[in-house]
Amino acid sequence: MKKLIQYRRLVAVGVVGLIALILEFILQMPSIAQIVVTILGSIITILMVIDMVKTIRSGNFGVDLLAITAIVATMAIGEYWAALIVLLMLVGGDALEDYAATKANSDLQALLEKAPRKAHLLNEKQEITDVEINEVKIGHRILVKPGEVVPIDGHIIEGASLVDEASITGESKPIDKKVNDEILSGVVNGESALTIEADKIAEDSQYQGIIKLVKQAESQPAHFVRMADQYAIPFTILAYVIAGTAWYLSGDPVRFAEVLVVASPCPLILAAPIALVAGMSKASVSGVIVKSGTTLEKLAKIKTMAFDKTGTITQGNLQIQDVLPVAGTSEKELLFLTAAVEQHSNHILAQSVVDAVYEELPSVTDVTEIPGKGIQGTVNGQLVQAGNAKLVDNEQVKQIQDTAIYVAIDGKYIGCITFADEVRTEAKETMSELKDLGIKNLVMISGDRKAIADKIANLVGITQVFAERLPAEKIKVLNEIPSTQHPIAMVGDGVNDAPSLVIADVGIAMGKSGATAASESADAVILNDDLAKIPAVIQISKYTMKIARQAVLIGILICTILMLIASVGVIPVIFGAMLQELVDTVTILYALRAKGS
């Protein structure tokens, strides 16, 4: 609605300007032309005053005050053409802001435009029925034709194809996908049809989650606009001082108008928000959804980066690290017997053990799960027990710091299998890059045991570790970080990280495998769980804020120079009004440089 009003005002000014040109230069009726422009100027000025009052009531300084004063002053001294140009600048500037912001935001909009709404549902007879994506259930089979966007998260059960994941990960290189591979909604299929089985409903799928984040990002105002308004107060005072002094010294009120028409407020009201939207767009292309301009501003100033461990620094997937049999037992035998009983367990470690054995596992009888201890069963006439040290109560058991399954046969301890969470391959390089960016305070806050947390921290280059912390205790750690080390960014992936993401100055969620609660609580979301995106988005934020400030200051500097020149009477009013357009164009184009950071 607001955009429509701005375009209507622009059209109105353009039409009246054309009428005035015809009246003055074709029909030779300058007095009528002046009346037409004056009436239009009065109406637009009244509307601008109303808008300015609303702006001030919302807590921001009304930077249009200069423009309103310039319009009144030029009309008062009979410079109605200059007044018309200032009007054209103002309404055109608003329309240009919408255009520039839309252009800068095109990458975000592309996500919305490509959102799939239909899915090709396959029945048991391989018949295709087009349904709304909300009708797709987990386990349904979906046909994705060449060139189509994958509608829901799933895995491939038939076919192979090169797919484009750029809208999800920012990776432009096509990715080869085959049977059993995971495939995310929002991915664009290549030249071969794929049949996928739905692993999530549409509402929970990756692409719909991203769309929600994009809409949230678009709806939140950029805090830096208020910072720009802070520049407006001294700039407005400076303009009035220069204009008033020029009038006083010359004794000519025309000098007052000559100064004010070059005191363009557009660098303040256009440059900063355009730069921020451009920066948010650039971040989205790089694989990070930044929800607001405020987040960009804070990311540019981050002094402390705090990380959760499991699922953030690590993959969150425990794998076998060592098979440690006692004398008289082989590694193969220990692993085989453990897998035999663990195939009947729902424990998080069980599947890793079973996957490590390639032989056919024997049948197991008398399987019993023992709460808090483990599982046992009879294998080839022997009682096999697998669990924690409490289950295998034997003098030979030497507990180790790593996560482990301890195993006994007929009550005799035969060894243990240790597990470790895989560190993300990019984690160490990410920490190094963060330090290069000036972020020296790197912190890990984990619920895991201290020995394990310290080991992971040492591997990746984190020196400050807080282990064995519950969600409430993680918040306490963040609150106790000295104010000199703020702003703080917290990176996490799970539901238990959501409170910490909220309490931190900037919460960053791992969006691909992370919990919905974490993504919704966060200020920024990494779409493909790549830690390397963190230093990348910080660099984008620093560059964006630099461009935003530079655009504002360049505009103010140019305007100040023009005001000083105009104060000695060498810039005619109508020419000064034209120079305003040049200042606006320079600052807006400069602000759009943030999109190329």
C-alpha positions as CSV (number, residue, x, y, z in Angstrom):
1,M,0.0,0.0,0.0
2,K,2.8,2.4,1.0
3,K,4.6,1.6,-2.3
4,L,1.5,2.3,-4.3
5,I,1.0,5.7,-2.6
6,Q,4.7,6.6,-3.4
7,Y,4.2,5.7,-7.1
8,R,1.0,7.7,-7.3
9,R,2.7,10.7,-5.8
10,L,5.5,10.3,-8.4
11,V,3.0,10.1,-11.2
12,A,1.1,13.1,-9.9
13,V,4.3,15.2,-9.8
14,G,5.3,14.1,-13.3
15,V,1.8,14.9,-14.7
16,V,1.7,18.3,-13.0
17,G,5.3,19.0,-14.2
18,L,4.3,18.2,-17.8
19,I,1.2,20.5,-17.5
20,A,3.3,23.3,-16.1
21,L,5.8,22.9,-19.0
22,I,3.0,23.2,-21.5
23,L,1.5,26.2,-19.8
24,E,4.8,28.1,-19.5
25,F,6.7,27.3,-22.7
26,I,4.0,26.5,-25.2
27,L,0.9,28.5,-24.1
28,Q,3.1,31.3,-22.6
29,M,1.1,31.3,-19.3
30,P,3.8,31.3,-16.6
31,S,1.5,32.6,-13.8
32,I,-0.9,29.7,-14.3
33,A,2.0,27.3,-14.3
34,Q,3.2,28.8,-11.0
35,I,-0.3,28.4,-9.5
36,V,-0.5,24.7,-10.6
37,V,2.9,23.9,-9.2
38,T,2.2,25.8,-6.0
39,I,-1.1,23.9,-5.4
40,L,0.6,20.6,-6.0
41,G,3.5,21.6,-3.8
42,S,1.2,22.6,-1.0
43,I,-0.7,19.3,-1.1
44,I,2.5,17.1,-1.2
45,T,4.1,19.2,1.5
46,I,1.0,18.7,3.8
47,L,1.2,14.9,3.2
48,M,4.9,14.9,3.9
49,V,4.4,16.8,7.2
50,I,1.8,14.1,8.2
51,D,4.4,11.4,7.3
52,M,7.1,13.2,9.2
53,V,5.0,13.6,12.4
54,K,4.3,9.8,12.2
55,T,8.0,9.2,11.9
56,I,8.8,11.4,14.9
57,R,6.1,9.6,17.0
58,S,7.7,6.3,16.2
59,G,10.9,7.5,17.9
60,N,12.9,8.5,14.8
61,F,13.9,12.0,13.7
62,G,12.1,13.3,10.6
63,V,14.8,13.9,8.1
64,D,12.2,15.2,5.6
65,L,12.2,18.5,7.6
66,L,15.0,19.9,5.4
67,A,13.1,19.0,2.2
68,I,9.9,20.5,3.4
69,T,11.6,23.7,4.4
70,A,13.3,23.8,1.0
71,I,10.0,23.4,-0.8
72,V,8.3,26.2,1.2
73,A,11.3,28.5,0.8
74,T,11.5,28.1,-3.0
75,M,7.8,28.6,-3.4
76,A,7.9,31.7,-1.2
77,I,10.5,33.4,-3.4
78,G,8.7,32.4,-6.6
79,E,11.2,29.7,-7.6
80,Y,8.4,27.2,-8.4
81,W,10.5,25.2,-10.9
82,A,13.1,24.6,-8.2
83,A,10.2,23.6,-5.9
84,L,9.0,21.1,-8.5
85,I,12.4,19.6,-8.9
86,V,12.7,19.1,-5.1
87,L,9.3,17.5,-5.1
88,L,10.3,15.2,-7.9
89,M,13.5,14.3,-6.0
90,L,11.5,13.4,-2.9
91,V,8.8,11.3,-4.4
92,G,11.2,9.9,-7.0
93,G,13.6,9.0,-4.2
94,D,10.9,7.0,-2.3
95,A,10.1,5.1,-5.5
96,L,13.8,4.6,-6.2
97,E,14.3,3.2,-2.7
98,D,11.6,0.6,-3.4
99,Y,13.1,-0.3,-6.7
100,A,16.7,-0.5,-5.4
101,A,15.6,-2.5,-2.3
102,T,13.7,-4.9,-4.5
103,K,16.6,-5.3,-6.8
104,A,19.0,-5.9,-3.9
105,N,16.5,-8.3,-2.4
106,S,16.0,-10.3,-5.6
107,D,17.9,-13.4,-4.3
108,L,15.6,-13.6,-1.3
109,Q,12.5,-13.1,-3.5
110,A,13.7,-15.9,-5.8
111,L,13.3,-18.4,-2.9
112,L,9.6,-17.4,-2.6
113,E,9.0,-17.5,-6.3
114,K,10.4,-21.0,-6.7
115,A,8.5,-22.4,-3.8
116,P,6.9,-25.7,-5.0
117,R,3.1,-25.9,-4.5
118,K,2.3,-29.2,-6.1
119,A,3.8,-32.7,-6.0
120,H,3.5,-35.7,-8.4
121,L,2.2,-38.4,-6.1
122,L,2.8,-42.0,-7.2
123,N,0.5,-44.8,-6.2
124,E,1.2,-48.6,-6.1
125,K,0.3,-48.8,-9.8
126,Q,2.8,-46.1,-10.7
127,E,-0.1,-43.8,-11.5
128,I,0.6,-40.1,-11.1
129,T,-1.7,-37.7,-9.2
130,D,-0.9,-34.0,-8.8
131,V,-1.6,-33.0,-5.2
132,E,-1.0,-30.0,-3.0
133,I,2.4,-30.4,-1.2
134,N,0.6,-30.2,2.2
135,E,-1.2,-33.5,1.3
136,V,2.1,-35.4,1.0
137,K,2.7,-37.7,4.0
138,I,5.9,-39.4,5.3
139,G,6.5,-42.5,3.2
140,H,4.6,-41.3,0.1
141,R,6.5,-41.7,-3.2
142,I,6.9,-38.5,-5.2
143,L,8.0,-38.2,-8.9
144,V,10.3,-35.2,-9.5
145,K,10.5,-34.5,-13.3
146,P,13.6,-33.0,-15.0
147,G,14.0,-29.2,-14.2
148,E,11.5,-29.3,-11.3
149,V,12.0,-28.1,-7.7
150,V,12.0,-30.9,-5.2
151,P,8.8,-30.3,-3.1
152,I,9.7,-32.1,0.2
153,D,12.6,-33.6,2.1
154,G,13.2,-37.3,1.3
155,H,15.6,-39.9,-0.1
156,I,15.9,-41.2,-3.6
157,I,14.5,-44.7,-4.2
158,E,14.8,-44.7,-8.0
159,G,16.8,-42.8,-10.6
160,A,20.0,-40.7,-10.6
161,S,20.5,-37.1,-11.6
162,L,22.7,-34.0,-11.3
163,V,20.9,-31.5,-9.1
164,D,21.3,-27.8,-8.4
165,E,21.5,-27.0,-4.6
166,A,22.4,-23.3,-5.1
167,S,19.2,-22.0,-3.5
168,I,19.8,-24.1,-0.4
169,T,23.6,-24.2,0.1
170,G,24.9,-21.4,-2.2
171,E,27.0,-24.1,-4.0
172,S,26.8,-23.5,-7.8
173,K,28.4,-26.8,-8.7
174,P,25.8,-29.5,-9.7
175,I,25.7,-32.4,-7.2
176,D,25.4,-36.0,-8.3
177,K,22.4,-37.8,-6.5
178,K,21.7,-41.5,-6.7
179,V,19.5,-44.1,-4.9
180,N,19.5,-43.9,-1.1
181,D,20.9,-40.3,-1.2
182,E,19.1,-37.7,0.9
183,I,17.6,-34.9,-1.2
184,L,16.2,-31.6,0.2
185,S,13.2,-29.6,-0.8
186,G,14.2,-26.5,-2.8
187,V,16.8,-28.4,-4.8
188,V,16.3,-28.2,-8.6
189,N,16.4,-31.5,-10.4
190,G,18.6,-31.9,-13.5
191,E,17.9,-33.9,-16.7
192,S,16.7,-37.2,-15.3
193,A,13.5,-38.0,-13.4
194,L,13.8,-39.1,-9.8
195,T,11.4,-41.0,-7.5
196,I,11.8,-40.0,-3.9
197,E,10.2,-41.2,-0.7
198,A,9.1,-38.4,1.6
199,D,10.9,-38.3,4.9
200,K,9.2,-35.2,6.2
201,I,5.9,-33.4,5.5
202,A,6.0,-30.2,3.6
203,E,5.6,-28.0,6.6
204,D,8.7,-29.5,8.2
205,S,10.8,-29.6,5.1
206,Q,13.9,-27.5,4.5
207,Y,12.6,-25.2,1.8
208,Q,9.4,-24.3,3.7
209,G,11.5,-23.5,6.7
210,I,13.7,-21.2,4.7
211,I,10.7,-19.4,3.2
212,K,9.4,-18.7,6.7
213,L,12.8,-17.3,7.6
214,V,12.9,-15.1,4.5
215,K,9.4,-13.7,5.3
216,Q,10.6,-13.0,8.8
217,A,13.7,-11.3,7.5
218,E,11.7,-9.1,5.1
219,S,9.3,-8.0,7.9
220,Q,11.9,-6.8,10.4
221,P,13.1,-3.3,10.1
222,A,16.8,-2.5,9.9
223,H,18.2,-0.9,13.1
224,F,20.8,1.0,11.2
225,V,18.1,3.4,9.9
226,R,17.9,4.8,13.4
227,M,21.7,5.3,13.3
228,A,21.2,7.2,10.1
229,D,18.6,9.3,11.8
230,Q,21.2,10.1,14.4
231,Y,23.3,11.7,11.6
232,A,20.2,13.6,10.5
233,I,20.0,15.7,13.7
234,P,23.4,17.4,13.4
235,F,23.1,17.5,9.6
236,T,19.8,19.3,9.8
237,I,21.2,21.8,12.4
238,L,24.3,22.4,10.2
239,A,22.1,23.0,7.1
240,Y,19.9,25.6,9.0
241,V,23.0,27.3,10.4
242,I,24.7,27.6,7.0
243,A,21.4,28.7,5.4
244,G,20.5,31.2,8.1
245,T,24.1,32.6,8.2
246,A,24.0,33.1,4.4
247,W,20.7,34.9,4.6
248,Y,21.9,37.1,7.5
249,L,25.2,38.1,5.9
250,S,23.7,38.7,2.4
251,G,20.4,40.1,3.5
252,D,18.8,38.1,0.7
253,P,16.2,35.4,1.6
254,V,16.9,33.8,-1.7
255,R,20.3,32.7,-0.3
256,F,18.4,30.7,2.4
257,A,16.5,28.8,-0.3
258,E,19.7,28.3,-2.4
259,V,21.4,26.5,0.5
260,L,18.5,24.3,1.6
261,V,17.8,22.9,-1.9
262,V,21.2,21.3,-2.0
263,A,20.8,20.0,1.6
264,S,19.5,16.6,0.4
265,P,18.3,14.2,3.2
266,C,18.3,11.3,0.8
267,P,21.7,9.9,1.7
268,L,20.3,9.4,5.2
269,I,16.9,8.0,4.3
270,L,17.9,5.8,1.4
271,A,21.6,4.8,1.5
272,A,21.7,2.9,4.8
273,P,18.7,0.7,4.4
274,I,19.5,-0.1,0.7
275,A,23.0,-1.2,1.8
276,L,21.6,-3.4,4.5
277,V,19.1,-5.1,2.2
278,A,21.9,-5.7,-0.3
279,G,24.1,-7.2,2.4
280,M,21.2,-9.5,3.6
281,S,20.8,-10.6,-0.1
282,K,24.5,-11.3,-0.4
283,A,24.4,-13.4,2.8
284,S,21.5,-15.5,1.5
285,V,23.4,-16.2,-1.7
286,S,26.3,-17.4,0.4
287,G,24.0,-19.8,2.3
288,V,23.1,-17.8,5.4
289,I,19.7,-16.3,6.1
290,V,20.1,-13.1,8.1
291,K,16.8,-12.1,9.6
292,S,17.4,-8.3,10.1
293,G,19.7,-5.4,9.5
294,T,20.3,-5.4,13.3
295,T,21.9,-8.8,13.0
296,L,24.3,-7.6,10.3
297,E,25.3,-4.6,12.4
298,K,26.0,-6.9,15.4
299,L,27.9,-9.5,13.4
300,A,30.2,-6.8,12.1
301,K,31.2,-6.0,15.7
302,I,31.3,-9.6,17.2
303,K,34.1,-10.0,19.8
304,T,33.1,-13.5,21.2
305,M,32.0,-16.6,19.3
306,A,30.5,-19.3,21.5
307,F,29.8,-22.8,20.1
308,D,27.8,-25.8,21.2
309,K,29.7,-29.0,20.6
310,T,27.5,-31.9,19.5
311,G,26.0,-31.2,16.1
312,T,27.8,-27.9,15.7
313,I,31.6,-28.4,16.1
314,T,31.0,-32.1,15.6
315,Q,28.7,-34.0,13.2
316,G,26.5,-35.2,16.1
317,N,27.0,-38.8,14.9
318,L,29.0,-41.1,17.1
319,Q,31.2,-43.5,15.2
320,I,33.5,-46.4,16.4
321,Q,36.9,-45.1,17.4
322,D,38.7,-48.1,18.9
323,V,37.9,-51.8,19.4
324,L,39.9,-52.8,22.6
325,P,39.7,-56.5,23.4
326,V,41.4,-58.1,26.4
327,A,44.0,-60.8,25.9
328,G,42.6,-64.0,24.4
329,T,39.8,-62.2,22.4
330,S,40.2,-60.8,18.9
331,E,38.9,-57.4,17.7
332,K,36.7,-59.2,15.2
333,E,35.2,-61.5,17.8
334,L,34.5,-58.6,20.2
335,L,32.9,-56.5,17.5
336,F,30.8,-59.5,16.1
337,L,29.4,-60.5,19.4
338,T,28.6,-56.9,20.4
339,A,26.8,-56.3,17.1
340,A,24.8,-59.5,17.6
341,V,23.1,-58.3,20.7
342,E,23.1,-54.6,19.8
343,Q,21.0,-55.3,16.7
344,H,18.1,-55.6,19.1
345,S,18.8,-52.3,20.9
346,N,17.4,-48.9,20.3
347,H,20.4,-47.2,21.9
348,I,22.1,-44.4,20.0
349,L,25.4,-46.4,19.7
350,A,23.8,-49.7,18.6
351,Q,23.4,-48.8,14.9
352,S,27.1,-47.7,14.6
353,V,28.2,-51.1,15.9
354,V,25.9,-53.1,13.6
355,D,26.9,-51.0,10.6
356,A,30.6,-51.9,11.3
357,V,30.0,-55.7,10.8
358,Y,29.6,-57.0,7.3
359,E,29.0,-60.6,8.1
360,E,25.5,-62.0,8.7
361,L,24.7,-61.7,12.3
362,P,23.6,-64.8,14.3
363,S,20.2,-65.2,15.9
364,V,19.9,-64.1,19.5
365,T,17.6,-65.5,22.2
366,D,16.5,-64.3,25.6
367,V,17.2,-60.7,24.7
368,T,16.7,-58.4,27.7
369,E,17.2,-54.7,27.9
370,I,18.4,-53.6,31.4
371,P,17.4,-50.0,32.0
372,G,20.3,-47.7,32.8
373,K,22.9,-50.5,32.0
374,G,22.6,-52.0,28.6
375,I,21.4,-55.2,26.8
376,Q,22.1,-58.9,27.0
377,G,21.2,-62.0,25.1
378,T,22.2,-65.6,24.3
379,V,24.4,-66.0,21.2
380,N,25.5,-69.6,20.3
381,G,24.8,-70.7,23.8
382,Q,26.8,-67.9,25.5
383,L,25.4,-65.0,27.5
384,V,26.6,-61.8,25.9
385,Q,26.2,-58.6,27.9
386,A,26.9,-55.1,26.3
387,G,26.5,-51.8,28.0
388,N,28.1,-49.5,30.5
389,A,30.6,-50.5,33.2
390,K,27.7,-51.1,35.7
391,L,26.4,-54.0,33.6
392,V,29.8,-55.6,33.3
393,D,30.9,-55.7,36.9
394,N,34.3,-57.2,36.7
395,E,37.7,-56.4,38.2
396,Q,39.3,-56.3,34.7
397,V,37.1,-53.4,33.7
398,K,39.1,-50.2,33.4
399,Q,36.8,-47.3,32.7
400,I,38.0,-44.9,30.1
401,Q,37.1,-41.2,29.4
402,D,35.6,-41.8,25.9
403,T,32.1,-43.0,25.3
404,A,32.2,-46.8,25.3
405,I,30.3,-50.1,25.3
406,Y,31.7,-52.7,27.7
407,V,31.2,-56.3,26.8
408,A,31.3,-59.6,28.8
409,I,30.7,-63.3,27.9
410,D,29.1,-65.5,30.6
411,G,30.1,-62.8,33.1
412,K,33.8,-62.6,31.9
413,Y,34.9,-59.2,30.6
414,I,36.3,-59.4,27.1
415,G,36.9,-55.8,26.1
416,C,35.2,-52.5,25.1
417,I,34.4,-50.5,22.0
418,T,35.0,-46.7,22.2
419,F,33.1,-44.1,20.2
420,A,33.9,-40.5,19.1
421,D,31.9,-37.8,17.5
422,E,33.4,-36.8,14.2
423,V,34.7,-33.2,14.1
424,R,33.4,-31.2,11.2
425,T,36.2,-31.1,8.6
426,E,35.9,-27.3,8.3
427,A,35.9,-26.6,12.0
428,K,39.6,-26.0,12.6
429,E,39.9,-23.7,9.5
430,T,36.8,-21.8,10.6
431,M,38.4,-21.0,14.0
432,S,41.6,-19.9,12.4
433,E,39.6,-17.6,10.0
434,L,37.6,-16.1,12.9
435,K,40.9,-15.3,14.7
436,D,42.2,-13.6,11.6
437,L,39.0,-11.5,11.6
438,G,39.9,-10.3,15.1
439,I,37.6,-12.6,17.0
440,K,40.1,-14.0,19.5
441,N,37.6,-15.1,22.2
442,L,36.4,-18.5,21.0
443,V,34.3,-20.5,23.5
444,M,32.8,-23.9,23.6
445,I,29.8,-24.6,25.9
446,S,28.8,-28.3,26.0
447,G,26.7,-30.6,28.0
448,D,29.3,-33.3,27.4
449,R,32.0,-34.5,29.9
450,K,35.0,-32.2,30.3
451,A,37.6,-34.7,29.0
452,I,35.6,-35.1,25.7
453,A,34.9,-31.4,25.4
454,D,38.5,-30.5,26.0
455,K,39.7,-33.0,23.4
456,I,37.4,-31.6,20.7
457,A,38.3,-28.0,21.6
458,N,42.0,-28.8,21.3
459,L,41.5,-30.4,17.9
460,V,39.8,-27.3,16.4
461,G,41.7,-24.5,18.3
462,I,39.2,-23.4,20.9
463,T,40.9,-22.5,24.2
464,Q,38.0,-21.7,26.5
465,V,35.8,-24.7,27.4
466,F,32.7,-24.9,29.6
467,A,31.7,-28.6,29.9
468,E,28.8,-30.5,31.6
469,R,26.5,-27.5,31.3
470,L,22.7,-27.9,31.1
471,P,20.7,-25.4,29.0
472,A,20.1,-23.1,31.9
473,E,23.8,-23.2,32.8
474,K,24.7,-22.4,29.2
475,I,22.8,-19.2,29.6
476,K,24.6,-18.4,32.8
477,V,28.0,-18.8,31.0
478,L,26.9,-16.3,28.3
479,N,25.7,-13.8,30.9
480,E,29.0,-14.0,32.8
481,I,31.1,-13.1,29.8
482,P,32.5,-9.6,30.5
483,S,30.9,-6.7,28.7
484,T,34.2,-5.9,27.1
485,Q,33.9,-9.2,25.2
486,H,30.4,-8.3,23.7
487,P,28.7,-8.6,21.3
488,I,28.5,-12.4,21.6
489,A,27.4,-14.8,18.9
490,M,26.2,-18.3,19.9
491,V,26.2,-21.1,17.4
492,G,24.0,-24.2,18.1
493,D,21.8,-26.8,16.5
494,G,19.4,-28.4,19.0
495,V,16.3,-27.6,21.0
496,N,18.5,-27.3,24.1
497,D,20.5,-24.5,22.3
498,A,17.4,-22.4,21.6
499,P,17.5,-20.5,25.0
500,S,21.2,-19.7,24.5
501,L,20.6,-18.5,20.9
502,V,18.0,-16.0,22.3
503,I,20.1,-14.7,25.1
504,A,23.2,-14.1,22.9
505,D,23.6,-10.8,21.0
506,V,23.4,-12.9,17.8
507,G,22.1,-16.5,17.7
508,I,23.2,-18.6,14.7
509,A,21.5,-21.9,14.1
510,M,22.6,-24.8,12.0
511,G,19.6,-25.0,9.8
512,K,20.0,-28.3,7.8
513,S,20.0,-30.8,10.6
514,G,19.2,-28.5,13.5
515,A,16.0,-28.4,15.4
516,T,13.2,-26.0,14.3
517,A,13.2,-24.4,17.7
518,A,16.9,-23.4,17.2
519,S,16.2,-22.0,13.8
520,E,13.2,-20.0,15.0
521,S,15.1,-18.7,18.0
522,A,18.1,-17.6,16.0
523,D,18.9,-14.3,14.3
524,A,20.7,-16.1,11.4
525,V,20.5,-19.6,10.0
526,I,23.3,-21.5,8.2
527,L,21.4,-23.5,5.5
528,N,23.8,-26.3,4.9
529,D,25.4,-26.7,8.3
530,D,28.8,-25.5,7.0
531,L,30.8,-23.7,9.7
532,A,32.9,-22.0,7.1
533,K,29.8,-19.8,6.4
534,I,30.3,-18.1,9.8
535,P,33.5,-16.1,8.9
536,A,32.0,-15.6,5.4
537,V,28.9,-13.9,6.8
538,I,30.9,-11.9,9.3
539,Q,33.0,-10.6,6.4
540,I,29.9,-9.7,4.5
541,S,28.5,-7.9,7.6
542,K,31.7,-5.9,8.1
543,Y,31.7,-4.9,4.4
544,T,28.0,-4.0,4.4
545,M,28.3,-1.8,7.4
546,K,31.3,-0.1,6.0
547,I,29.5,0.6,2.8
548,A,26.4,1.8,4.6
549,R,28.4,4.3,6.7
550,Q,30.4,5.4,3.8
551,A,27.4,6.0,1.6
552,V,25.8,8.2,4.3
553,L,29.0,10.1,5.0
554,I,29.8,10.6,1.4
555,G,26.3,12.1,0.8
556,I,26.6,14.3,3.9
557,L,30.1,15.5,2.7
558,I,28.9,16.3,-0.8
559,C,25.8,18.2,0.6
560,T,27.9,20.2,3.0
561,I,30.3,21.3,0.3
562,L,27.4,22.2,-2.0
563,M,25.8,24.1,0.9
564,L,29.0,26.1,1.5
565,I,29.2,26.9,-2.2
566,A,25.6,27.9,-2.4
567,S,25.9,30.2,0.7
568,V,28.0,32.6,-1.4
569,G,25.3,32.8,-4.1
570,V,27.0,31.0,-7.0
571,I,24.5,28.1,-7.3
572,P,21.1,29.2,-8.7
573,V,18.1,27.6,-6.9
574,I,16.9,25.5,-9.8
575,F,20.5,24.3,-10.5
576,G,20.9,23.4,-6.9
577,A,17.7,21.4,-7.0
578,M,19.1,19.4,-9.9
579,L,22.4,18.8,-8.0
580,Q,20.3,17.1,-5.4
581,E,19.4,14.4,-7.8
582,L,23.1,13.8,-8.5
583,V,23.8,13.4,-4.8
584,D,21.0,10.9,-4.4
585,T,22.1,8.9,-7.4
586,V,25.7,8.7,-6.2
587,T,24.8,7.6,-2.6
588,I,22.3,5.0,-3.8
589,L,24.6,3.5,-6.3
590,Y,27.4,3.4,-3.7
591,A,25.1,1.7,-1.2
592,L,24.3,-1.0,-3.8
593,R,28.0,-2.0,-3.7
594,A,27.2,-4.0,-0.6
595,K,25.6,-6.6,-2.8
596,G,28.9,-7.3,-4.4
597,S,30.8,-7.8,-1.2
